């Protein structure tokens, strides 16, 4: 039985980046032997175990054979006679197909270290084409590292899209990779790669242009991407991706209030209050601040007036105003008037 650290941990170590999680491949062992040594089985589709003390993942060396369409259509073979090189060959990119043995020696049968030095994303073998999720993963790694995609890998990705292999992708898995890519240092590279592969037009037809830089939280980044879209397009994109509520709300809020946000620098106190109410700033001020961040990033809007307007309007004691009303019907109008006066008094 031999144990190797593999994949991202080795890659990030070679890049001088912090290593968060270590994955291991075990060669020459059976599930029974792993359990006898105290490892806890957790794998559903193939034998994966947790170390009894460190709780790091240890997977038995395995091979995969395509048996159906999509990213789940595989038959897995894990046995003591599967070699380390056979296990590494099934991986997506050469930079993720490097291992380190227990003595610290590198095992790099596919030139991953050289590709790291060349800042290149290159597929390991033709088996890359069997899993359409790998198109998204390549785009995500481009967003993380800023690496270029090898011409042959890009051509293979185009053929996969043209052959309809990517049609089997499910929204949840697409969002998972898409969201990770948006959170990387260079999301614009993800969109470049998706466009070149043909997957952007097929899976994300609403996205025809994208920012050349992103910042902020994931909802802000997603809303920034959706900023140019009309509401129907933004809804279609969110539906197709099955975007979680936080991201969906941020995108739709930006689309619905785009014109009001663009008018913020010259808006009257009453118009600023209207924006606050439409954006639900009194109940959800944090989300409103994210909306302002989106406007600043997407259109260069100076949002200081809107921030000060929110502070002034929220400082109004609505309960006291309501208590002084002559009838319940007057309360909403009186609160609005008090908030407009507060905004005007703050000289925003």
N, C-alpha and C positions, 0 to 999 in steps of 0.2 A: 504494500500500500504506500503510494507516494502522494504528497499534497503540494499543490501549487497555488500561489496567489495569481489571479488572472484579471484581465479586462481593465476596467476603469481605474482600479487602484494602481496598477502598474503604469498605465498611461499617464495618470496625473502625477505620479512620483517622478517619472521621466521629464515631465513638463515643469517640475518644480512647484506644483500646486498642492494645496492641502489635500490629504487623503481622508475622506469621510467614512467610507464603508469599504470593507475588504471582502471580496468574493473568492472562494476557493474551489478548485477542481480536485477531485480525488480519483486517482488512477489505481486500478487493481484491487478494488474493494467491492463487496456486495452490500445491499441494504442491511442484511442480517449482521454483518461485521460492524457496520456503522452503529447500529443500535446497541450491539454488545459493548461498544466502547463508550456508550453513554450519550451518543448524538440523538437528538430528537427529530423524527421525520416530520416535515411540513409540506413537502411538494405534493401537488395534486396531479400534475401531468407528467412529472418525471421525478426521480429520487433526489430530493434536496433535504439537507439536515441542518439543524442548529447546533453549534458547538456547546457542550454542557456548561462551560464557564463564560466564554466571550459572547456567545449567542450570534456569532458571525455565521454566514451561510457557507455550507460545504455541499457541493453538487457532485454526484458521480459523473465521471466522464461519459459523454453520450454522443450519439450521432442522430441525425434527423433525416427522414425521407418524406418527400412531398406526397400527400395522399388525398388532397382536396384543394378547393379554392380558398383564398384568403389567408389570414395570418394564423388561423387555428388548424389549418388542414395539414397536420404533420403527424407522422408516426415516429415515436422516439424509441431509440434503442440504447439502453444503459447496461453495461456489463463490464466485468473486470478486464476483458480483452480489448476494450476501446482505448486507444492510445491518446496521449495528450494532443498530438498533432491533429488527429481526427476530430477531437473536441474543438480545437481552435479553428479548424477549417470551416465549421458550421457558423462561425460568428460573422457579423455584418462587415466590419471595416478592419483593415490591417492594424490600425492603431488600437483596436480593442481586442486584438488576437495575439497579445504578448503575455507571457507567463514568467513568473519568477519562482525558482525552486526554494527549498528550505535552506539551502546554503547561500542564497542570494544571487545565483546565476540566472541570467535572462535566457528564455527560450523564445525565439522570434522567427519562426519558420516562414513568415510571409512578408517580412520587411517592414514591419510596423514602426520600428524605431527610426528607420530612414525616412518614412513618410511623415513622422512627427517633425523631423528636422526640416523636411521640405514643405511643411504646413499643408499637407495633402490628405484628402479623404478618398480612399480607394477601397473598393470592395475586395473581399478575400477570394471569393470563387464565384462561379456562375450560380451557385445555390442562393446567392443574394436575391435573385429574381423570384424566389419562391415565397417571399414574405413582403407584402406591400407596405407594411408599417416601416420597413427600412428606408423607404423614400423620405418619410417624415423624419426619421431619426437622422439621416444624413443632413437634411435641412436644419435640424436642431443643432447638430454638432457644428455646422457652419456658423450658426448664430452664436454658439458658445465660444469657439476658438478663432473665428474669422478665417478658417482654412478654405482653400479652394477645393472643388470637387474634380477628381481625375476625369479626363474626357471620356474614357471608356465606361466609367461608373455612371456618368451623366447620361451617356447614350443608352446604357442598360436600363436606367430609370425611365427614360422616354419610351423605350420599347414596352416596359411593364405597363405604363399608363395607356399606351396605344392598344395593348392587348386586352385591356379591361381588367387586369389583375387588381388594380387599385379600387375597382368598383365594389370589392368585397369588404372594404374597410368599414368598420362600424363607428358611429359618431362619438361614442364614449372614448374609444382609443384615439381617434383623430384629435379630439379636444385635449386629451392627456399630453400628447406630443406637441400639439399646437401651443398650449398654454406654457409648457416648459420652454419652448422656443421663444415665446414672447417675453419670458422672464430673463432670458440670457442677455449678455452684454451687447450683442449685435443682432437684434431681431430682423433688421432689414436684410441681412444676409440670408435668413431663412426664406423670406419672400422671393429673393433673387433666385435661389435654388429651386423653389417650388415652381416659379415661372418657367425656368429653363427646362425643368423636367416635364412640363405640361400638366402637372397635377393642380396647379393654382387655378387655371381656367376651368378644369373639370370639377374640382371639389369645392372651390371657393369663387364662383363666378362673379360675386359682388365686388371682390377685391381686385381693382384694376390699377390702383396706385397705393403706395404705402409711405409712411414717414421714413426719412433717412436717419433718424435717431429716435430712441424711445427712452423714457425714464418714468419713475413713479411706480405705484403698485400695479398688480396685474389688471384690476378693473380699469385703472387710468390708461394703461397701455392698450387695452382692448377698445376702450372708448375713443382713444386717439386714432386707432386704426379705422373705426367706424365713423369718425367725424364727417367725412365727405358724403356719406351715404344718406339717402332719404330714409324715412322711418320704415317703409315697406322692405327696402333692401336690408336694413339692419335687422329687422325681425326675421327675414329669410335666412340670413347668415347665422343668427343665434339659434334658430330652429334646426338648421342643418347640423350645426356643431353640438346641439344640445348643451349650449353654454350654461354654466351654473348661474343661479339667480343674481349673484353679486355682479358678475361680469355683464350679464344681459341688461340689468337695470342701468348700469353705468353707460352702456352703449346707447340704449334707447333714450335715456335722459339727455345725453349730449345731442342726439339727432333732433329731438323734439324742441330743445331750447337753444339750438345753434344761433338763430337770428337774434334772440334776446341777449345771448351772451356776447355776440359781436357788438351789440349796441350799449353794453355796460358803460364804456367810458363817457357816453353822452346821455345816459338815461336819466329821467327825472326820478325823484324819490318814489313816486307812485309806480313807475315802471320797474324800479328796483324791487319794490315790495311784491309786484306781480311775479317777477322772476323767483323770488324767495318762496312764494306760495306754490307756484307751479312745480318747483323743484323739491317741494316738501322739506325746506330747510329748517323749519321749526321743529319737526319731529326727528329729522335725520340730518343734523348739521355736518356730521363727518362725511356723508355721501355728497352733500352740497360742496364741501371743500374739495373733494375729489373731482367734482364736475368743473370747478373753477380751475383746478390744475390741468384738466383736459383742455379747456379753452385756451389757457396760457400756452400750452405746448403745441396745440394744433393750429392756432391762429394768431399767436402772439398777443392775445387780449390782456390788457392790464386789468387784473381782477381786484385790485386793491379797493376800489369803490364798493364792489359787491361784498367783499369780506367785511368792510366797515359797516355797510348797511345791515348785514346779518347780525353783527354784534349789537348795533343800536336797536334794531327791531326786537331782538331776543331779550333785550334788557327791559322792555316794556312789561309792566306787571298786568298781564291780561286779567287776572282775577280781580284786581282792584278796579280796573276799567269796567268789568262786568258788574261788579257790585254797585257801581254808580249809575248804571243804566236804568232808565225809567221803565223799559219793557224788554223782555228777552229778544224780541225781534231786532232791537237796536244794537245788541251786543257785537255781532260780527262787524258792522259798520264802524262802531266806536273803536273797536280794537284796531281795525285797519287805519283809521284816522290817527290814532295815537302812534301807531308804528310809522306812518308816513311823516308825522311831525318829528319823531325821534331820528329818523333817517336824515331829514332835512336839517335838524339841529346839530347833527354830527358833522355837517358840512362835507359829506362824502363827494 
